[in-house]
Amino acid sequence: MSIEIVAFWIALPLLGLSLVLTFARLIHGPSTPDRVIALDLITTIGIGIIAIYVVATGETAFLDAAIVIALLSFLGTIAFARYVERSR
C-alpha cells in the first residue's frame, strides 16, 4: 500500500471529520477563547490537508502557502492572548 493511497483514503477523511467537529465547536463554543482555539485548530487542519495534497501529488509549491497560513495563525493566536491578558 503506497503512501498516496493511505493519504487519500485514510488520512484525508479523518481530517475532514475533525474539521466538521471543530466547526461544531466554533459554532457552539461557550466562550470566545474556545472559538479562537477552534479557529486555530481549523487552520492547523487546513495545513494538514495541504500537506497530504503535497505528499500525494508531489507539488511542493503549496508548502509555501502552508507556511504562510501557519505563521498568520500563530500571530493571530498570540494577538488574542495579549488582548485577553490586557483585559484582565
PyMOL Python script that loads the backbone (N, CA, C, O; Angstrom):
from pymol import cmd

cmd.read_pdbstr("""\
ATOM      1  N   MET A   1       0.854  -1.175   0.000  1.00  0.00           N
ATOM      2  CA  MET A   1       0.000   0.000   0.000  1.00  0.00           C
ATOM      3  C   MET A   1       0.902   1.240   0.000  1.00  0.00           C
ATOM      4  O   MET A   1       1.735   1.401   0.892  1.00  0.00           O
ATOM      5  N   SER A   2       0.740   2.100  -0.981  1.00  0.00           N
ATOM      6  CA  SER A   2       1.608   3.272  -1.089  1.00  0.00           C
ATOM      7  C   SER A   2       1.102   4.402  -0.204  1.00  0.00           C
ATOM      8  O   SER A   2      -0.045   4.402   0.242  1.00  0.00           O
ATOM      9  N   ILE A   3       1.971   5.350   0.034  1.00  0.00           N
ATOM     10  CA  ILE A   3       1.647   6.471   0.905  1.00  0.00           C
ATOM     11  C   ILE A   3       0.547   7.347   0.315  1.00  0.00           C
ATOM     12  O   ILE A   3      -0.219   7.955   1.063  1.00  0.00           O
ATOM     13  N   GLU A   4       0.453   7.424  -1.010  1.00  0.00           N
ATOM     14  CA  GLU A   4      -0.592   8.230  -1.637  1.00  0.00           C
ATOM     15  C   GLU A   4      -1.973   7.651  -1.361  1.00  0.00           C
ATOM     16  O   GLU A   4      -2.925   8.394  -1.123  1.00  0.00           O
ATOM     17  N   ILE A   5      -2.081   6.341  -1.391  1.00  0.00           N
ATOM     18  CA  ILE A   5      -3.370   5.692  -1.117  1.00  0.00           C
ATOM     19  C   ILE A   5      -3.760   5.911   0.339  1.00  0.00           C
ATOM     20  O   ILE A   5      -4.915   6.213   0.639  1.00  0.00           O
ATOM     21  N   VAL A   6      -2.809   5.762   1.230  1.00  0.00           N
ATOM     22  CA  VAL A   6      -3.089   5.987   2.649  1.00  0.00           C
ATOM     23  C   VAL A   6      -3.506   7.438   2.875  1.00  0.00           C
ATOM     24  O   VAL A   6      -4.437   7.709   3.634  1.00  0.00           O
ATOM     25  N   ALA A   7      -2.818   8.368   2.216  1.00  0.00           N
ATOM     26  CA  ALA A   7      -3.123   9.787   2.403  1.00  0.00           C
ATOM     27  C   ALA A   7      -4.525  10.120   1.928  1.00  0.00           C
ATOM     28  O   ALA A   7      -5.259  10.834   2.613  1.00  0.00           O
ATOM     29  N   PHE A   8      -4.901   9.618   0.779  1.00  0.00           N
ATOM     30  CA  PHE A   8      -6.206   9.984   0.238  1.00  0.00           C
ATOM     31  C   PHE A   8      -7.361   9.238   0.878  1.00  0.00           C
ATOM     32  O   PHE A   8      -8.425   9.824   1.079  1.00  0.00           O
ATOM     33  N   TRP A   9      -7.188   7.980   1.201  1.00  0.00           N
ATOM     34  CA  TRP A   9      -8.326   7.181   1.642  1.00  0.00           C
ATOM     35  C   TRP A   9      -8.425   6.993   3.143  1.00  0.00           C
ATOM     36  O   TRP A   9      -9.446   6.506   3.629  1.00  0.00           O
ATOM     37  N   ILE A  10      -7.397   7.364   3.895  1.00  0.00           N
ATOM     38  CA  ILE A  10      -7.473   7.218   5.346  1.00  0.00           C
ATOM     39  C   ILE A  10      -7.296   8.569   6.037  1.00  0.00           C
ATOM     40  O   ILE A  10      -8.156   8.986   6.812  1.00  0.00           O
ATOM     41  N   ALA A  11      -6.201   9.244   5.763  1.00  0.00           N
ATOM     42  CA  ALA A  11      -5.889  10.477   6.472  1.00  0.00           C
ATOM     43  C   ALA A  11      -6.819  11.623   6.086  1.00  0.00           C
ATOM     44  O   ALA A  11      -7.246  12.384   6.954  1.00  0.00           O
ATOM     45  N   LEU A  12      -7.132  11.757   4.830  1.00  0.00           N
ATOM     46  CA  LEU A  12      -7.992  12.862   4.391  1.00  0.00           C
ATOM     47  C   LEU A  12      -9.409  12.771   4.950  1.00  0.00           C
ATOM     48  O   LEU A  12      -9.931  13.790   5.402  1.00  0.00           O
ATOM     49  N   PRO A  13     -10.060  11.605   4.944  1.00  0.00           N
ATOM     50  CA  PRO A  13     -11.381  11.541   5.590  1.00  0.00           C
ATOM     51  C   PRO A  13     -11.331  11.794   7.099  1.00  0.00           C
ATOM     52  O   PRO A  13     -12.257  12.384   7.655  1.00  0.00           O
ATOM     53  N   LEU A  14     -10.275  11.360   7.755  1.00  0.00           N
ATOM     54  CA  LEU A  14     -10.152  11.633   9.184  1.00  0.00           C
ATOM     55  C   LEU A  14      -9.980  13.125   9.452  1.00  0.00           C
ATOM     56  O   LEU A  14     -10.547  13.658  10.405  1.00  0.00           O
ATOM     57  N   LEU A  15      -9.206  13.789   8.619  1.00  0.00           N
ATOM     58  CA  LEU A  15      -9.078  15.240   8.760  1.00  0.00           C
ATOM     59  C   LEU A  15     -10.394  15.951   8.454  1.00  0.00           C
ATOM     60  O   LEU A  15     -10.722  16.956   9.085  1.00  0.00           O
ATOM     61  N   GLY A  16     -11.141  15.432   7.490  1.00  0.00           N
ATOM     62  CA  GLY A  16     -12.451  16.008   7.199  1.00  0.00           C
ATOM     63  C   GLY A  16     -13.406  15.870   8.370  1.00  0.00           C
ATOM     64  O   GLY A  16     -14.143  16.804   8.684  1.00  0.00           O
ATOM     65  N   LEU A  17     -13.399  14.717   9.017  1.00  0.00           N
ATOM     66  CA  LEU A  17     -14.241  14.510  10.201  1.00  0.00           C
ATOM     67  C   LEU A  17     -13.833  15.449  11.326  1.00  0.00           C
ATOM     68  O   LEU A  17     -14.690  16.033  11.988  1.00  0.00           O
ATOM     69  N   SER A  18     -12.539  15.596  11.544  1.00  0.00           N
ATOM     70  CA  SER A  18     -12.091  16.506  12.598  1.00  0.00           C
ATOM     71  C   SER A  18     -12.425  17.952  12.259  1.00  0.00           C
ATOM     72  O   SER A  18     -12.660  18.757  13.160  1.00  0.00           O
ATOM     73  N   LEU A  19     -12.451  18.293  10.979  1.00  0.00           N
ATOM     74  CA  LEU A  19     -12.839  19.637  10.566  1.00  0.00           C
ATOM     75  C   LEU A  19     -14.304  19.903  10.882  1.00  0.00           C
ATOM     76  O   LEU A  19     -14.652  20.987  11.351  1.00  0.00           O
ATOM     77  N   VAL A  20     -15.164  18.922  10.628  1.00  0.00           N
ATOM     78  CA  VAL A  20     -16.590  19.072  10.938  1.00  0.00           C
ATOM     79  C   VAL A  20     -16.796  19.229  12.442  1.00  0.00           C
ATOM     80  O   VAL A  20     -17.574  20.079  12.874  1.00  0.00           O
ATOM     81  N   LEU A  21     -16.113  18.424  13.237  1.00  0.00           N
ATOM     82  CA  LEU A  21     -16.248  18.526  14.687  1.00  0.00           C
ATOM     83  C   LEU A  21     -15.713  19.857  15.221  1.00  0.00           C
ATOM     84  O   LEU A  21     -16.251  20.412  16.179  1.00  0.00           O
ATOM     85  N   THR A  22     -14.660  20.356  14.596  1.00  0.00           N
ATOM     86  CA  THR A  22     -14.111  21.648  15.013  1.00  0.00           C
ATOM     87  C   THR A  22     -15.055  22.785  14.643  1.00  0.00           C
ATOM     88  O   THR A  22     -15.185  23.743  15.405  1.00  0.00           O
ATOM     89  N   PHE A  23     -15.713  22.700  13.495  1.00  0.00           N
ATOM     90  CA  PHE A  23     -16.713  23.708  13.141  1.00  0.00           C
ATOM     91  C   PHE A  23     -17.866  23.693  14.136  1.00  0.00           C
ATOM     92  O   PHE A  23     -18.418  24.745  14.458  1.00  0.00           O
ATOM     93  N   ALA A  24     -18.233  22.524  14.621  1.00  0.00           N
ATOM     94  CA  ALA A  24     -19.278  22.448  15.644  1.00  0.00           C
ATOM     95  C   ALA A  24     -18.828  23.167  16.914  1.00  0.00           C
ATOM     96  O   ALA A  24     -19.623  23.867  17.542  1.00  0.00           O
ATOM     97  N   ARG A  25     -17.571  23.000  17.295  1.00  0.00           N
ATOM     98  CA  ARG A  25     -17.047  23.707  18.469  1.00  0.00           C
ATOM     99  C   ARG A  25     -16.997  25.206  18.214  1.00  0.00           C
ATOM    100  O   ARG A  25     -17.228  25.999  19.127  1.00  0.00           O
ATOM    101  N   LEU A  26     -16.700  25.598  16.988  1.00  0.00           N
ATOM    102  CA  LEU A  26     -16.658  27.014  16.652  1.00  0.00           C
ATOM    103  C   LEU A  26     -18.040  27.642  16.773  1.00  0.00           C
ATOM    104  O   LEU A  26     -18.173  28.763  17.264  1.00  0.00           O
ATOM    105  N   ILE A  27     -19.050  26.937  16.333  1.00  0.00           N
ATOM    106  CA  ILE A  27     -20.408  27.479  16.374  1.00  0.00           C
ATOM    107  C   ILE A  27     -20.980  27.456  17.787  1.00  0.00           C
ATOM    108  O   ILE A  27     -21.612  28.424  18.211  1.00  0.00           O
ATOM    109  N   HIS A  28     -20.768  26.368  18.519  1.00  0.00           N
ATOM    110  CA  HIS A  28     -21.389  26.197  19.828  1.00  0.00           C
ATOM    111  C   HIS A  28     -20.442  26.462  20.986  1.00  0.00           C
ATOM    112  O   HIS A  28     -20.747  26.120  22.128  1.00  0.00           O
ATOM    113  N   GLY A  29     -19.298  27.068  20.702  1.00  0.00           N
ATOM    114  CA  GLY A  29     -18.336  27.316  21.770  1.00  0.00           C
ATOM    115  C   GLY A  29     -18.916  28.232  22.839  1.00  0.00           C
ATOM    116  O   GLY A  29     -19.496  29.268  22.513  1.00  0.00           O
ATOM    117  N   PRO A  30     -18.771  27.868  24.100  1.00  0.00           N
ATOM    118  CA  PRO A  30     -19.398  28.681  25.134  1.00  0.00           C
ATOM    119  C   PRO A  30     -18.708  30.017  25.375  1.00  0.00           C
ATOM    120  O   PRO A  30     -19.335  30.940  25.896  1.00  0.00           O
ATOM    121  N   SER A  31     -17.445  30.146  25.013  1.00  0.00           N
ATOM    122  CA  SER A  31     -16.751  31.401  25.256  1.00  0.00           C
ATOM    123  C   SER A  31     -15.903  31.776  24.038  1.00  0.00           C
ATOM    124  O   SER A  31     -15.682  30.972  23.131  1.00  0.00           O
ATOM    125  N   THR A  32     -15.447  33.007  24.054  1.00  0.00           N
ATOM    126  CA  THR A  32     -14.625  33.495  22.954  1.00  0.00           C
ATOM    127  C   THR A  32     -13.288  32.757  22.847  1.00  0.00           C
ATOM    128  O   THR A  32     -12.874  32.440  21.732  1.00  0.00           O
ATOM    129  N   PRO A  33     -12.596  32.469  23.954  1.00  0.00           N
ATOM    130  CA  PRO A  33     -11.346  31.700  23.795  1.00  0.00           C
ATOM    131  C   PRO A  33     -11.561  30.322  23.172  1.00  0.00           C
ATOM    132  O   PRO A  33     -10.701  29.842  22.434  1.00  0.00           O
ATOM    133  N   ASP A  34     -12.703  29.675  23.460  1.00  0.00           N
ATOM    134  CA  ASP A  34     -12.992  28.392  22.813  1.00  0.00           C
ATOM    135  C   ASP A  34     -13.117  28.551  21.310  1.00  0.00           C
ATOM    136  O   ASP A  34     -12.666  27.698  20.546  1.00  0.00           O
ATOM    137  N   ARG A  35     -13.722  29.630  20.897  1.00  0.00           N
ATOM    138  CA  ARG A  35     -13.884  29.876  19.459  1.00  0.00           C
ATOM    139  C   ARG A  35     -12.547  30.201  18.797  1.00  0.00           C
ATOM    140  O   ARG A  35     -12.308  29.790  17.662  1.00  0.00           O
ATOM    141  N   VAL A  36     -11.683  30.925  19.481  1.00  0.00           N
ATOM    142  CA  VAL A  36     -10.368  31.245  18.921  1.00  0.00           C
ATOM    143  C   VAL A  36      -9.525  29.980  18.799  1.00  0.00           C
ATOM    144  O   VAL A  36      -8.820  29.798  17.807  1.00  0.00           O
ATOM    145  N   ILE A  37      -9.590  29.116  19.788  1.00  0.00           N
ATOM    146  CA  ILE A  37      -8.857  27.851  19.711  1.00  0.00           C
ATOM    147  C   ILE A  37      -9.405  27.000  18.573  1.00  0.00           C
ATOM    148  O   ILE A  37      -8.640  26.324  17.886  1.00  0.00           O
ATOM    149  N   ALA A  38     -10.725  27.023  18.364  1.00  0.00           N
ATOM    150  CA  ALA A  38     -11.309  26.276  17.254  1.00  0.00           C
ATOM    151  C   ALA A  38     -10.821  26.827  15.914  1.00  0.00           C
ATOM    152  O   ALA A  38     -10.528  26.055  15.001  1.00  0.00           O
ATOM    153  N   LEU A  39     -10.732  28.140  15.788  1.00  0.00           N
ATOM    154  CA  LEU A  39     -10.197  28.723  14.553  1.00  0.00           C
ATOM    155  C   LEU A  39      -8.743  28.340  14.338  1.00  0.00           C
ATOM    156  O   LEU A  39      -8.331  28.070  13.210  1.00  0.00           O
ATOM    157  N   ASP A  40      -7.964  28.314  15.411  1.00  0.00           N
ATOM    158  CA  ASP A  40      -6.570  27.902  15.301  1.00  0.00           C
ATOM    159  C   ASP A  40      -6.481  26.436  14.875  1.00  0.00           C
ATOM    160  O   ASP A  40      -5.631  26.080  14.059  1.00  0.00           O
ATOM    161  N   LEU A  41      -7.340  25.599  15.412  1.00  0.00           N
ATOM    162  CA  LEU A  41      -7.347  24.194  15.027  1.00  0.00           C
ATOM    163  C   LEU A  41      -7.800  24.013  13.581  1.00  0.00           C
ATOM    164  O   LEU A  41      -7.295  23.132  12.885  1.00  0.00           O
ATOM    165  N   ILE A  42      -8.737  24.827  13.122  1.00  0.00           N
ATOM    166  CA  ILE A  42      -9.178  24.749  11.727  1.00  0.00           C
ATOM    167  C   ILE A  42      -8.016  25.077  10.787  1.00  0.00           C
ATOM    168  O   ILE A  42      -7.849  24.423   9.758  1.00  0.00           O
ATOM    169  N   THR A  43      -7.216  26.083  11.135  1.00  0.00           N
ATOM    170  CA  THR A  43      -6.070  26.387  10.279  1.00  0.00           C
ATOM    171  C   THR A  43      -5.031  25.266  10.321  1.00  0.00           C
ATOM    172  O   THR A  43      -4.387  24.970   9.314  1.00  0.00           O
ATOM    173  N   THR A  44      -4.872  24.648  11.488  1.00  0.00           N
ATOM    174  CA  THR A  44      -3.935  23.525  11.584  1.00  0.00           C
ATOM    175  C   THR A  44      -4.407  22.341  10.746  1.00  0.00           C
ATOM    176  O   THR A  44      -3.603  21.680  10.090  1.00  0.00           O
ATOM    177  N   ILE A  45      -5.699  22.077  10.769  1.00  0.00           N
ATOM    178  CA  ILE A  45      -6.254  21.003   9.939  1.00  0.00           C
ATOM    179  C   ILE A  45      -6.081  21.348   8.456  1.00  0.00           C
ATOM    180  O   ILE A  45      -5.770  20.473   7.648  1.00  0.00           O
ATOM    181  N   GLY A  46      -6.281  22.611   8.101  1.00  0.00           N
ATOM    182  CA  GLY A  46      -6.063  23.041   6.721  1.00  0.00           C
ATOM    183  C   GLY A  46      -4.626  22.835   6.280  1.00  0.00           C
ATOM    184  O   GLY A  46      -4.377  22.442   5.140  1.00  0.00           O
ATOM    185  N   ILE A  47      -3.681  23.094   7.167  1.00  0.00           N
ATOM    186  CA  ILE A  47      -2.272  22.852   6.856  1.00  0.00           C
ATOM    187  C   ILE A  47      -2.036  21.356   6.666  1.00  0.00           C
ATOM    188  O   ILE A  47      -1.266  20.953   5.794  1.00  0.00           O
ATOM    189  N   GLY A  48      -2.694  20.538   7.477  1.00  0.00           N
ATOM    190  CA  GLY A  48      -2.577  19.091   7.307  1.00  0.00           C
ATOM    191  C   GLY A  48      -3.128  18.623   5.970  1.00  0.00           C
ATOM    192  O   GLY A  48      -2.552  17.744   5.329  1.00  0.00           O
ATOM    193  N   ILE A  49      -4.237  19.208   5.552  1.00  0.00           N
ATOM    194  CA  ILE A  49      -4.818  18.859   4.253  1.00  0.00           C
ATOM    195  C   ILE A  49      -3.872  19.265   3.120  1.00  0.00           C
ATOM    196  O   ILE A  49      -3.692  18.522   2.155  1.00  0.00           O
ATOM    197  N   ILE A  50      -3.276  20.443   3.246  1.00  0.00           N
ATOM    198  CA  ILE A  50      -2.299  20.873   2.241  1.00  0.00           C
ATOM    199  C   ILE A  50      -1.109  19.921   2.215  1.00  0.00           C
ATOM    200  O   ILE A  50      -0.613  19.576   1.142  1.00  0.00           O
ATOM    201  N   ALA A  51      -0.646  19.494   3.393  1.00  0.00           N
ATOM    202  CA  ALA A  51       0.493  18.578   3.450  1.00  0.00           C
ATOM    203  C   ALA A  51       0.163  17.239   2.806  1.00  0.00           C
ATOM    204  O   ALA A  51       1.004  16.662   2.117  1.00  0.00           O
ATOM    205  N   ILE A  52      -1.043  16.740   3.019  1.00  0.00           N
ATOM    206  CA  ILE A  52      -1.453  15.482   2.382  1.00  0.00           C
ATOM    207  C   ILE A  52      -1.502  15.644   0.872  1.00  0.00           C
ATOM    208  O   ILE A  52      -1.100  14.743   0.136  1.00  0.00           O
ATOM    209  N   TYR A  53      -1.991  16.783   0.407  1.00  0.00           N
ATOM    210  CA  TYR A  53      -2.028  17.038  -1.029  1.00  0.00           C
ATOM    211  C   TYR A  53      -0.618  17.066  -1.613  1.00  0.00           C
ATOM    212  O   TYR A  53      -0.377  16.532  -2.695  1.00  0.00           O
ATOM    213  N   VAL A  54       0.305  17.688  -0.895  1.00  0.00           N
ATOM    214  CA  VAL A  54       1.693  17.752  -1.378  1.00  0.00           C
ATOM    215  C   VAL A  54       2.304  16.356  -1.430  1.00  0.00           C
ATOM    216  O   VAL A  54       3.003  16.022  -2.387  1.00  0.00           O
ATOM    217  N   VAL A  55       2.049  15.543  -0.416  1.00  0.00           N
ATOM    218  CA  VAL A  55       2.599  14.186  -0.411  1.00  0.00           C
ATOM    219  C   VAL A  55       2.011  13.359  -1.550  1.00  0.00           C
ATOM    220  O   VAL A  55       2.723  12.596  -2.204  1.00  0.00           O
ATOM    221  N   ALA A  56       0.716  13.511  -1.783  1.00  0.00           N
ATOM    222  CA  ALA A  56       0.049  12.695  -2.797  1.00  0.00           C
ATOM    223  C   ALA A  56       0.404  13.113  -4.216  1.00  0.00           C
ATOM    224  O   ALA A  56       0.516  12.261  -5.097  1.00  0.00           O
ATOM    225  N   THR A  57       0.582  14.415  -4.455  1.00  0.00           N
ATOM    226  CA  THR A  57       0.820  14.881  -5.820  1.00  0.00           C
ATOM    227  C   THR A  57       2.270  15.244  -6.098  1.00  0.00           C
ATOM    228  O   THR A  57       2.694  15.223  -7.254  1.00  0.00           O
ATOM    229  N   GLY A  58       3.022  15.568  -5.092  1.00  0.00           N
ATOM    230  CA  GLY A  58       4.408  15.953  -5.297  1.00  0.00           C
ATOM    231  C   GLY A  58       4.607  17.412  -5.664  1.00  0.00           C
ATOM    232  O   GLY A  58       5.731  17.814  -5.963  1.00  0.00           O
ATOM    233  N   GLU A  59       3.558  18.215  -5.653  1.00  0.00           N
ATOM    234  CA  GLU A  59       3.669  19.643  -5.946  1.00  0.00           C
ATOM    235  C   GLU A  59       4.075  20.382  -4.679  1.00  0.00           C
ATOM    236  O   GLU A  59       3.265  20.559  -3.768  1.00  0.00           O
ATOM    237  N   THR A  60       5.324  20.810  -4.624  1.00  0.00           N
ATOM    238  CA  THR A  60       5.829  21.427  -3.404  1.00  0.00           C
ATOM    239  C   THR A  60       5.524  22.918  -3.304  1.00  0.00           C
ATOM    240  O   THR A  60       5.852  23.538  -2.292  1.00  0.00           O
ATOM    241  N   ALA A  61       4.917  23.499  -4.306  1.00  0.00           N
ATOM    242  CA  ALA A  61       4.617  24.927  -4.277  1.00  0.00           C
ATOM    243  C   ALA A  61       3.603  25.271  -3.192  1.00  0.00           C
ATOM    244  O   ALA A  61       3.581  26.399  -2.701  1.00  0.00           O
ATOM    245  N   PHE A  62       2.772  24.319  -2.819  1.00  0.00           N
ATOM    246  CA  PHE A  62       1.752  24.583  -1.812  1.00  0.00           C
ATOM    247  C   PHE A  62       2.325  24.612  -0.396  1.00  0.00           C
ATOM    248  O   PHE A  62       1.653  25.067   0.530  1.00  0.00           O
ATOM    249  N   LEU A  63       3.550  24.136  -0.217  1.00  0.00           N
ATOM    250  CA  LEU A  63       4.169  24.202   1.102  1.00  0.00           C
ATOM    251  C   LEU A  63       4.421  25.644   1.533  1.00  0.00           C
ATOM    252  O   LEU A  63       4.349  25.956   2.721  1.00  0.00           O
ATOM    253  N   ASP A  64       4.713  26.517   0.585  1.00  0.00           N
ATOM    254  CA  ASP A  64       4.890  27.933   0.913  1.00  0.00           C
ATOM    255  C   ASP A  64       3.597  28.522   1.455  1.00  0.00           C
ATOM    256  O   ASP A  64       3.615  29.285   2.420  1.00  0.00           O
ATOM    257  N   ALA A  65       2.480  28.173   0.839  1.00  0.00           N
ATOM    258  CA  ALA A  65       1.193  28.653   1.322  1.00  0.00           C
ATOM    259  C   ALA A  65       0.895  28.116   2.715  1.00  0.00           C
ATOM    260  O   ALA A  65       0.347  28.833   3.552  1.00  0.00           O
ATOM    261  N   ALA A  66       1.247  26.881   2.965  1.00  0.00           N
ATOM    262  CA  ALA A  66       1.016  26.292   4.293  1.00  0.00           C
ATOM    263  C   ALA A  66       1.851  27.005   5.354  1.00  0.00           C
ATOM    264  O   ALA A  66       1.382  27.216   6.472  1.00  0.00           O
ATOM    265  N   ILE A  67       3.070  27.373   5.016  1.00  0.00           N
ATOM    266  CA  ILE A  67       3.929  28.079   5.967  1.00  0.00           C
ATOM    267  C   ILE A  67       3.359  29.456   6.275  1.00  0.00           C
ATOM    268  O   ILE A  67       3.362  29.879   7.431  1.00  0.00           O
ATOM    269  N   VAL A  68       2.875  30.157   5.266  1.00  0.00           N
ATOM    270  CA  VAL A  68       2.289  31.481   5.478  1.00  0.00           C
ATOM    271  C   VAL A  68       1.030  31.374   6.332  1.00  0.00           C
ATOM    272  O   VAL A  68       0.828  32.184   7.236  1.00  0.00           O
ATOM    273  N   ILE A  69       0.191  30.394   6.061  1.00  0.00           N
ATOM    274  CA  ILE A  69      -1.029  30.203   6.854  1.00  0.00           C
ATOM    275  C   ILE A  69      -0.677  29.894   8.303  1.00  0.00           C
ATOM    276  O   ILE A  69      -1.318  30.414   9.217  1.00  0.00           O
ATOM    277  N   ALA A  70       0.327  29.060   8.525  1.00  0.00           N
ATOM    278  CA  ALA A  70       0.746  28.731   9.890  1.00  0.00           C
ATOM    279  C   ALA A  70       1.259  29.961  10.620  1.00  0.00           C
ATOM    280  O   ALA A  70       0.955  30.156  11.797  1.00  0.00           O
ATOM    281  N   LEU A  71       2.030  30.785   9.938  1.00  0.00           N
ATOM    282  CA  LEU A  71       2.557  31.998  10.559  1.00  0.00           C
ATOM    283  C   LEU A  71       1.439  32.965  10.922  1.00  0.00           C
ATOM    284  O   LEU A  71       1.437  33.517  12.023  1.00  0.00           O
ATOM    285  N   LEU A  72       0.494  33.179  10.021  1.00  0.00           N
ATOM    286  CA  LEU A  72      -0.619  34.074  10.310  1.00  0.00           C
ATOM    287  C   LEU A  72      -1.488  33.546  11.441  1.00  0.00           C
ATOM    288  O   LEU A  72      -1.960  34.321  12.273  1.00  0.00           O
ATOM    289  N   SER A  73      -1.700  32.262  11.481  1.00  0.00           N
ATOM    290  CA  SER A  73      -2.482  31.661  12.556  1.00  0.00           C
ATOM    291  C   SER A  73      -1.785  31.848  13.902  1.00  0.00           C
ATOM    292  O   SER A  73      -2.426  32.187  14.896  1.00  0.00           O
ATOM    293  N   PHE A  74      -0.490  31.628  13.930  1.00  0.00           N
ATOM    294  CA  PHE A  74       0.274  31.805  15.160  1.00  0.00           C
ATOM    295  C   PHE A  74       0.212  33.251  15.639  1.00  0.00           C
ATOM    296  O   PHE A  74      -0.005  33.509  16.823  1.00  0.00           O
ATOM    297  N   LEU A  75       0.401  34.185  14.726  1.00  0.00           N
ATOM    298  CA  LEU A  75       0.363  35.597  15.109  1.00  0.00           C
ATOM    299  C   LEU A  75      -1.021  36.010  15.599  1.00  0.00           C
ATOM    300  O   LEU A  75      -1.135  36.794  16.541  1.00  0.00           O
ATOM    301  N   GLY A  76      -2.064  35.494  14.974  1.00  0.00           N
ATOM    302  CA  GLY A  76      -3.420  35.797  15.431  1.00  0.00           C
ATOM    303  C   GLY A  76      -3.701  35.256  16.817  1.00  0.00           C
ATOM    304  O   GLY A  76      -4.348  35.923  17.624  1.00  0.00           O
ATOM    305  N   THR A  77      -3.230  34.068  17.100  1.00  0.00           N
ATOM    306  CA  THR A  77      -3.426  33.482  18.418  1.00  0.00           C
ATOM    307  C   THR A  77      -2.656  34.259  19.480  1.00  0.00           C
ATOM    308  O   THR A  77      -3.168  34.478  20.577  1.00  0.00           O
ATOM    309  N   ILE A  78      -1.442  34.672  19.167  1.00  0.00           N
ATOM    310  CA  ILE A  78      -0.659  35.475  20.105  1.00  0.00           C
ATOM    311  C   ILE A  78      -1.313  36.830  20.340  1.00  0.00           C
ATOM    312  O   ILE A  78      -1.336  37.311  21.473  1.00  0.00           O
ATOM    313  N   ALA A  79      -1.839  37.445  19.307  1.00  0.00           N
ATOM    314  CA  ALA A  79      -2.518  38.732  19.455  1.00  0.00           C
ATOM    315  C   ALA A  79      -3.755  38.590  20.343  1.00  0.00           C
ATOM    316  O   ALA A  79      -4.012  39.452  21.184  1.00  0.00           O
ATOM    317  N   PHE A  80      -4.514  37.523  20.168  1.00  0.00           N
ATOM    318  CA  PHE A  80      -5.685  37.318  21.008  1.00  0.00           C
ATOM    319  C   PHE A  80      -5.275  37.057  22.455  1.00  0.00           C
ATOM    320  O   PHE A  80      -5.937  37.533  23.378  1.00  0.00           O
ATOM    321  N   ALA A  81      -4.206  36.315  22.663  1.00  0.00           N
ATOM    322  CA  ALA A  81      -3.744  36.057  24.028  1.00  0.00           C
ATOM    323  C   ALA A  81      -3.332  37.354  24.720  1.00  0.00           C
ATOM    324  O   ALA A  81      -3.603  37.535  25.907  1.00  0.00           O
ATOM    325  N   ARG A  82      -2.680  38.254  23.989  1.00  0.00           N
ATOM    326  CA  ARG A  82      -2.322  39.556  24.568  1.00  0.00           C
ATOM    327  C   ARG A  82      -3.563  40.369  24.892  1.00  0.00           C
ATOM    328  O   ARG A  82      -3.609  41.053  25.915  1.00  0.00           O
ATOM    329  N   TYR A  83      -4.568  40.301  24.030  1.00  0.00           N
ATOM    330  CA  TYR A  83      -5.800  41.025  24.267  1.00  0.00           C
ATOM    331  C   TYR A  83      -6.495  40.522  25.529  1.00  0.00           C
ATOM    332  O   TYR A  83      -6.971  41.322  26.335  1.00  0.00           O
ATOM    333  N   VAL A  84      -6.557  39.211  25.704  1.00  0.00           N
ATOM    334  CA  VAL A  84      -7.183  38.638  26.892  1.00  0.00           C
ATOM    335  C   VAL A  84      -6.380  38.993  28.143  1.00  0.00           C
ATOM    336  O   VAL A  84      -6.961  39.270  29.192  1.00  0.00           O
ATOM    337  N   GLU A  85      -5.069  38.986  28.040  1.00  0.00           N
ATOM    338  CA  GLU A  85      -4.224  39.318  29.193  1.00  0.00           C
ATOM    339  C   GLU A  85      -4.401  40.768  29.606  1.00  0.00           C
ATOM    340  O   GLU A  85      -4.448  41.070  30.799  1.00  0.00           O
ATOM    341  N   ARG A  86      -4.499  41.659  28.646  1.00  0.00           N
ATOM    342  CA  ARG A  86      -4.669  43.082  28.981  1.00  0.00           C
ATOM    343  C   ARG A  86      -6.058  43.393  29.529  1.00  0.00           C
ATOM    344  O   ARG A  86      -6.219  44.331  30.310  1.00  0.00           O
ATOM    345  N   SER A  87      -7.051  42.625  29.132  1.00  0.00           N
ATOM    346  CA  SER A  87      -8.410  42.911  29.596  1.00  0.00           C
ATOM    347  C   SER A  87      -8.630  42.470  31.044  1.00  0.00           C
ATOM    348  O   SER A  87      -9.621  42.856  31.665  1.00  0.00           O
ATOM    349  N   ARG A  88      -7.726  41.677  31.577  1.00  0.00           N
ATOM    350  CA  ARG A  88      -7.877  41.233  32.981  1.00  0.00           C
ATOM    351  C   ARG A  88      -7.364  42.230  33.932  1.00  0.00           C
ATOM    352  O   ARG A  88      -7.416  42.013  35.143  1.00  0.00           O
TER     353      ARG A  88
END
""", "prot")
cmd.dss("prot")
cmd.show_as("cartoon", "prot")
cmd.util.cbc("prot")
cmd.orient("prot")
